[in-house]
Amino acid sequence: MVRSAACSGAAFETRRRSPASVACVVSGAMSAVAEHVLVTDALACCAGLQGGRYVQWSEEARDGLGGRYSLAASGIPAPQRQLLGRTAELGALLKRVDRLTGELEALQPPSVVHEALVAAARRELSSYYRLVAILEAQAAAASGGGGGAPADGALTLRRLQVWLSEPLGRLRVLAGCLEAAASMRGGQALNALHALSKHGDPLVRKVVAPLLEAACVPYFKQISLWVLSGTLDGGGATEFLVAREPLAPPHCDDPAATWRSGYRRNAAMQPRFISDQLAADILTTGKTIAFLREWCGDTRWAAAIGGAARDLAAASGNYRQLRWLESGVGEVKRSVSGHLLSIVMEQLGLPRHLVAIKRFLLLGQGDFVRVLLDAAQQELDKSAREVSQYTLQGHLDAALRACAATEDPEVLRRVDVRLPPGKALEGDHGWDVFSLQYHVDGPLGAVLSPDAMAGYLRIFRLLWTIKHVDSVLSQCWEHLNSAQRALGALRAAERGCGMGVDNAELVPPMLRAFHARRAEMASFVTSLQYYIEFEVMEPNWAKLTAALPAAADLDAVIALHEGTLQAIAAGMFLDGLPQMLTPLGVGGAGAADVQAGLRKTLRAVLDVQGPIKRLAATVEQGVVDQQIYLQRAEDTEMAGVWNHGVIGQSPEIPIEVLREVGAGMGRVYALFDRHLRGFLTLLPAQSHLDLGSFLSRFEQVGGGGDAASGSAAMGME
């Protein structure tokens, strides 16, 4: 009964042990074996040796866990066999730990975290070996080298099991840690150890804590290297929370691409005990130093971080309290970010360039716009394929000299004419392809990036179109006034000579109607310009100007600039800028639909100059015909042949021409009215914009809707 209970207990204990424990062969007859001999064999197993007289190491794998220790088939009683099997598990765990450390050291490329973990594991093994050595000395002293029974207080298997119970648990945990970290690298291995450090067993936490702390040391040193020099150590760069992204040409020569995409946060390698905010600060700090070194050619930042550099250089592995790391990184970030901002804002003059962009690309300087419009009009009226960039550049230089003579020449040379590459579309005019560009180089390109300049280009195109439309309406007003003066000359000649011009009485109502239509279009364009200038452009630009001095780092400056550019684009109904999409309105009408409606409305306004020019030319031709007729009458009278050759040839304004002009204006106005109504219908869906003041000006949009009603209003029916 006792023997059965012992065997059952042994079987239960064998099942209870971990899969890594070594199964001992239990078979054969029982015979008495000297206790000190079994203790010697047990200590040999604990030391990782091949075994002794009754215990031997076998390389035969079991469950993929490596070899095991096997007990002799006979001569060992069951209780001692059970105790010996438990101590033999220590030897198997020791060999397993040795194998895992060897595998970690042999990994390619080498991992600094693995190297630190292996060193910590070997320190743990050193403590274990010291204990085994002490136990071997105690066993040798107690046995006295004899083969008799052990003396009182001698080391027995049961006492040995008591001594080795904690080391057995520690080796199990150590082997588990090494296995957990074997398939991971860098921050991933730290996360695996960190998860084990939260285990509920105090022994597990006690073993894992020094391992994790030791593994954190090289990781924190890599953080210090990155934060203090902006460089990534080749051996640990792949397992660090910051990774460098290779940039293909031409982005490798673009400061904006370098700043935004050259370095990124490697979330897979970020330890859980490092917060996202701290990781972002680490990334920004090193990225700033790298940008200073590579793009600004500056090294003066090193003197400003001396105190923080000493604190970070003495990095420990304390992962529980990271206030030392947070304060050090924060101090370095403030120093280098402030230094970079001083270069960008003061030395490179970012505010000065922004002012120039607002004046020339956003058409904020009125006299410059007026001079450029007048000078370039003749060239821009040509077909897009016939426009000369050199001629336009000359007009631009003349406008700059006339209106910005006191401006910094270094700023003026950056303003240039831009025509789209490739062949222009059939039917395009110079107005459709002309634009200005502002050249940016060096570190300024991080803020004034190619995407941002493309956004300015789109804004310029719309502003230039509006200015062109406004200029056309001003010319139409001049043409109508010229027609009015010509009509006055007709009436004066009629009063003086008694000779009128047929159909001249139809012109005044047409002029009044044309004036009304032009005034309505001008009101729309003026309201649009007021809205863009005073409700979109100026408020957003004022916010940018006020917020720039308070920016903490270059990322904040970039965010402010791009946010302002996006707000202006959204306010001008543009459907988004590169990498910056403006929001869609509620109700299904996106900014693209609104922008298309606005452009169609402006295009309809441009078409009004045709009928107005023709009406003015027709009336002026009537004046010429009247003068010719009167001169001919005077000549015949002086020749004595009164009315010869002039009877039946009285001057007239052709009724067919007036009807065609009236019908043309009716069609133009009907098209304008339809597009304007469609544009205004889409605006309430843009809920992200404050359009109340703008819409209030169009509560009663004009009357006519088609060509017939337009002609009737002008007295043609």
Secondary structure as UniProt FT lines:
FT   HELIX           2..16
FT   TURN            19..20
FT   HELIX           35..46
FT   TURN            47..48
FT   STRAND          55..58
FT   TURN            63..64
FT   STRAND          68..71
FT   HELIX           78..106
FT   HELIX           112..143
FT   TURN            144..145
FT   TURN            152..153
FT   HELIX           157..182
FT   HELIX           186..196
FT   TURN            197..198
FT   HELIX           202..229
FT   TURN            234..236
FT   HELIX           237..239
FT   STRAND          242..244
FT   TURN            249..250
FT   HELIX           251..253
FT   HELIX           255..261
FT   STRAND          263..265
FT   HELIX           267..269
FT   TURN            272..273
FT   HELIX           276..294
FT   HELIX           300..305
FT   HELIX           306..313
FT   HELIX           323..342
FT   HELIX           343..347
FT   HELIX           350..360
FT   HELIX           366..380
FT   TURN            384..386
FT   HELIX           389..403
FT   TURN            405..406
FT   HELIX           409..412
FT   TURN            413..414
FT   STRAND          415..418
FT   TURN            426..427
FT   HELIX           430..433
FT   STRAND          435..438
FT   HELIX           442..446
FT   HELIX           450..497
FT   HELIX           504..506
FT   HELIX           507..530
FT   HELIX           531..537
FT   HELIX           538..547
FT   HELIX           548..550
FT   HELIX           554..571
FT   TURN            572..573
FT   TURN            578..579
FT   TURN            586..587
FT   HELIX           591..606
FT   TURN            607..608
FT   HELIX           609..638
FT   TURN            639..640
FT   TURN            642..648
FT   HELIX           655..682
FT   HELIX           683..685
FT   TURN            687..688
FT   HELIX           692..696
FT   TURN            697..698
FT   HELIX           707..713
FT   TURN            714..715
//
